[in-house]
Amino acid sequence: MGGDLVSAPDGKAPSFLVAALKDPIGANLDRVQIVKGWIDADGNAQERVYDVAWGDADARQPGADGKLPSVGTTVNVAEASFTNTIGDPELITVWSDPEFDPALKAFYYARVIEIPTPRWTAYDAKYFGVTPADDVRMTITERAYTSPIWYSPAG
């Protein structure tokens, strides 16, 4: 899977249409990220993660540092349950690389992140009526990844 891009006319940055839909019986979506990797002019591997679409966009915006605040959680660990009252069931956007350099090889892939949900340890603790140790993780944030798209400069 994935794909290959060749250099665009006039060195224009590639644009990507990203669309994600939650599983019908699963959790809402927290955010969609584009992960970009490239080799810089000095031959060093670089990586950057861009938040490109996110749930609760009216209430949540990136801070001065560019980082998106947490979506929060609705997990009730004792009941091993959650509600879909945060995040969104569908996220769609078109994104172009704001730091595109047509002379450098790069790759891009999308990462979709769900809102937190109970981990299997929470379901087991409820079912067996036990109290887990303090260091046992009781929630999980599921992720999905696309295949990469590779960019190669002309020549």
Secondary structure by P-SEA (a helix, b strand, c coil): ccccccccccbbbbbbbbbbbccccbbbbcbbbbbbbbbcccbbbbbbbbbccccccccccccccccccccccccccccccccccccccccccccccccccccccbbbbbbbbccccccaaaaaaaaaccccccccccbbbbbbbccbbbbbccc
